[in-house]
Amino acid sequence: MDRHENTTCKSHPGTQSAGPSKPVHSNNKDMESEIHGIQLRYKLSPVTMKALCSVSQAPDRREVLYKSCLASEFRSFPLKQAEKSLFREINDHTAIPYTIKEVIAQPWHKVFLLVQIDLLRTGWPRKIAAPARKDLYHERGRIYALLDRTLRCLIDIMGIRRNGSGINVVLDVLRSVKSGVWEGADQELLMIDGIGAVKMEKLSRSGIRSIHQLAGLDFCSIERLMSRNPPYGHNLLQKLAGFPKLSCQFDSIKRHLPAGKFSHDDGQPVGEHPLLWICRIVLAYDNPQVPLWNKVNPWVTLVLVGEDGRLVWFWRGSVNKLTEHKELIVGLELGQGEKVGIRLACEEIVGTMVHSFHQIS
């Protein structure tokens, strides 16, 4: 995805923002041209593009991760003999959610299992010699950089297919991979330096399972729960003050009819023109200062999805754009009474998502 500011509406989420959903391409050549443009943007092979384009209309996390790991570029990370015991152990004897039923031997097996064991946050099993572990750790950075490209490419592919529910799933996987924990797994506290599994469990027993909940405590309570001395609580609260607290307000203002068209008595527009609603979306953050996490002002994504899962609207931008609120006045193609799903989240930080539904009327 491009990192520059672009306020022009686009047909796919590869840039700052995307306009309302349009009919799926009737001309296969147009679709092929856009796919080729995406391929050039991300510098991926035709084999990789074929795998990514084969993702279904309603993918789950497993399919998204699996198809992304099929990228031919991962063949430069073959499964070495010294690594086989490690990855068999990961597949057969850890709590990863998605196991492999075949013999562990392919490069995609290595990537698929490596990502999952990292997201589990339990550490690598000891079934690997120190030199091989060191080599794998050095490969890890390049593996994750390539996975980032394939996932972002898949988001763009979902965009030109107008697949809003698919975009949400891919963004979910991307956010999890970048954060190092699965979205929704109640492990986001592990993103805080100094909090491991033991302290997370201790906080969980006290009803603290999210960073926002922890940030809502006073420093004395934090020090008591964490068995730490001052100024630990004060310093931690200062850091947590930068964790993004996003908000999104949505209002449908009025229905718009093309010039010269009139409504029937039942309120439906004449002709084949889709129903267009003028809507107001206000994006903001509730932090006292611009959110800052891991020394970076994060990027956020807004995805609007229709009842049938189609992409209605997409916007992407820096959280800096939300200072003094970000107001979007947009025209959305939605049916009378249709319920639109709205999802705003930081692109690379779990635990930041705000999700709501709004019925058009």
N, C-alpha and C positions, 0 to 999 in steps of 0.2 A: 504494500500500500504506500502511496506517495505521502511524503511528510510535509508537503507544501500546502499553503492556504489556497483553497479553490472554492469560491462561492457559487460557481456555476453548477446547476443541477446536472447530474450524470445518470446514465442508465444502469450503472453498476457501481458497487462500493469500492472500487479501486482507488478513488480519490476522496476528496473531503466530503462530498455529499452526493446523494443520489435522489432523483426525482421520483414521482409517483410511478406505480407499477404500470407497465404497458403490456399489450398482448405479446405472448411468446412469438418469436420470430416465425413468420410464415415462410420466409425464404431461408433455406438451409445455408446458402452462400453467405448471407449476412451473419448468421450464427457462427459459421466456420471462420469468417473474417475476425469477429470479435474474440473467438477462442485463440486464434493465431496471435492477435495482439497481446492477449494475456500471457501466452507462452513466451513471447519476446520480452515482455516486461519482467518476467520472473526468471528468464533464462533456464527453462526446464525442457527436457527432451519430449519428443512426440509420445514415447512410451509412457512417460509420467503423466502427460496430459490425458492420454486415453484412460489411465487408471483413475485420475481425478474426475474426469467427465462421466465415469461409470457409477459414481455415487448416486444412490437412489434419491427420490423426491422427499422421502421422510427418513433420513438417516438417524442413527443413534451415535453415541460417542464411540462405540467400538468400531462401527463402519468407517467413521471419519478418520480415526487414528489408523486403522488397518489400511485403508486406501492411500492415505498419506505416506505410510511407511513402504508402500509398493513402488515409490519413486525410484526410477532406474539409477538415479544419482547415488542412492545408498549402496549400490553395488561396490563402491570404492571403500566400503567398510565391511569386508567379509568377516564371517564368523571364524575366528582362529581356533586352532586345536586347543590352545591353552585357556580359551574362554568357554568351551562347550559345557564343562561341568557347572560353571557359574550360571549359565542361562538355563540349563536343565533344572537346576535347583530353584531358580526364580519361577520357572513355569510350573513346577510340580509341587513345591513346598513353601510357597509364600501366599499371601492373601491378595495378590493382584486380581483385579476384577475380570480380566479377559485373558484366558489361557489359550494355548495353541495345541491342537489335537494331533498334529503330525510331528515327525522327527525334527528336532531343533537343529537346523543346518543352514538356513538361508540368511542373507544379509537383512532382509526385512524382519525376520524373527528377532535378530539382535536389537534392532531399533525399537520394535514393538514392545519387547520385554524390558529393555533399558529404561524407556520412558515410564513405564508403569511402576517399576521398582523405585525409581526416583520419586514419583508422585506418592508412593506409599509412605515415604519418609522413615523407613525402618533401617536404612543402610543396605549396602550390598552384602549378600551372604559371603562367607569366607572360603567358598569353593573356587578360589583362584589364587595363583601365586603372586607374590608382590610385584615382580617385573611386569607381568601381564596386566595386573590391576592398574599399574601406573600408565601403561600404554593405553588402556581403555579409557582412563580418565582424561588423557590428552586428546583422544579421539572425540570425547563427549561434547566438547565445545563446538566442533565442526558438525557433528550430527545434529545438535540442537539448532544451529544456524540454518541448516538445510531444511529441517522440519518446519521452522518458522516460515521459510519461503513457500513450502508446499501448502501449508495451512492458509496462508494469506492468498495464495493463488486460488485455492478452493473457494475461499470467500468470494472472490471475483467471479468465479464460474457460477456459483450459486446466485450471484447478483444478476448476471445476464439471463439466467433461467427464471428470474423473478421468484426465487424460492426463499421466502422469508424465514420459514421455520428451519430450513437447512442452514441458513446463515447463522441463526441463533445457536445451533448445535456446534457449528465449526468455531464460532467465537467462544463458546463455552470451553471447547478443547484447547484453543489457543490460550485463553486466559489461564486455564489450569496449568498448561505446560510452562508458561512464562512465570507463574507464581510458585510452581513446585509443589502444589497440592491441588487435589480435585475440587472444583467448585461444588459447594453443597455438601461436602464430606465432614463438616464441623472440625476442620483441621487448620483453619486460617490463622489461628494463634501461633502456629509453627513458623509463620513468616516473620515473627518478631525475634530479633537477635536475643539469645539468652533464654528463650523458651523452647524446651524440648518436650518429648512425649510425657515425661513424669510431671512437669509443671503444668502442661496442658491438661492432663487428667485431674490434677489437683484443682485447677480453676474450673474445670467442667463439673466437678462434684459440688462446687459452690454456685452453679448455674451460669457461669461465665464461659460461653462457647464462641463468641465472636469478638473481633477487635473493637467494634463499636460498643459492645457491652463492657469490655475492659476499660475503654476510654471514658466511660460514664462513671467510673468509680473515683473516689478521692484518693490522694496519694497514700494516706495512712492505711486504707483498706487494701490497696495494692501491696504495700510492704508487708502487711499482716498475712495476706494470702500467699505471697511469694516467699515469705520468711527472709526478707531482705531488710537491710538498714537504710535510713535516709542517707543521701538524697535519691535513692533508687526510684521511689514512686514519682517524685517530682520530675526527674529526668525522663522516665518512661512516658509520663503524660505529655510532656513537651513533644516527644517524638510522635505519639499517637494522635496529637492534634493535627498532624498533616495527613492522616489517613483519610481518603476521600469520603465525604458524606454527600452523595448526589441527591438531587430532587428533580422531578419532572411533572409539570402541570400541563394538561391537555384539555382544550375546549373546542368544540365544533361551533363555529360562528354562524355560518349560514350555508344554504345550498345554492350552488351556482348552476344556471342553465345557459347553454350556448345561445348567442344572440339570435332572436327570431323564433326561439322554441318556447313552448308554453306547457304547463303541467296539465295532466288529466285531472279529473275530479278526485281520483284516488291518490293524487300527490306524486305520481310517477312521471318522469319526463317523456316528452314525445320523441319518437324515433329511436334510433339505435345508439344514441350518445350515452356513454356511461354517466352515472350520477356523480357529480363533482361537488365535494364539500370543502369550503374554506375553513381551515382549522388553525388554531393558535397553539403553539407548543413553547413552553418556557422551561429552559434548562438552567440549573443553578447548582451551587454547592453550599452546604451549610457550615463549612469550616470558617473560622475567623480570618484565615489567610488562604491564599491560593494553595490547594492541596499539594503536598510534597511527600513522596514516598520513595524510599531508597535513593534520595537526593535527586529525584526526577519529578517534574510536573507531568503527570500521566496524560495519555490520550483517552478519549471517551468515544463510545459508539452509541447511536440511537437507532433502534430497529423497530419499525411498525409493521405488523403482520395482520393480514385479514383472516377471517374465520376459516378460510380454506387453505391457509398456510402461505398464501402468496405474499410477496414483498410489496408493501404499500409505500414505504418511505425508508430511506437510509441516510444517516448523517454521521460524519466522523470529524473530530477536531480536537485540538488541545484543550485541556481543562482551563487554560488561561482564557479561552474564549467565553467561559461561563462567568467570568468576573462581571459583576453588575447585571447578571442574568443574560442568557442568550435567548432571544425571542425569534421564533420561526413562524412566519405566516405562509402556509402551504395549501395547495389544492390536492385533495386526496380522492381517488376514485373508490368510493365505498357505497354499498347498498344501504337503503333506508333500514334502520334497525340493526345493521351489522355491528358486531362486536370486534373492535380492533385491539390487538395486543400491543403494548408499548413496553419496550425494554431498553433501559439506559444503564450502562456499566462502563467501568474503566476497561480498556482493551486488554491490559496485562495484569490486572489485580483482582483476585477472587474476593468475595465478600463485599463488593461495591455495587452489586446490581440492585436496581429498583425496577419493579415489574408491576404493571397494572393493566386493567382492561377498561375500555370506554365504549359505550353503546351509542352509535350515531342516531340522532333524532333531531 
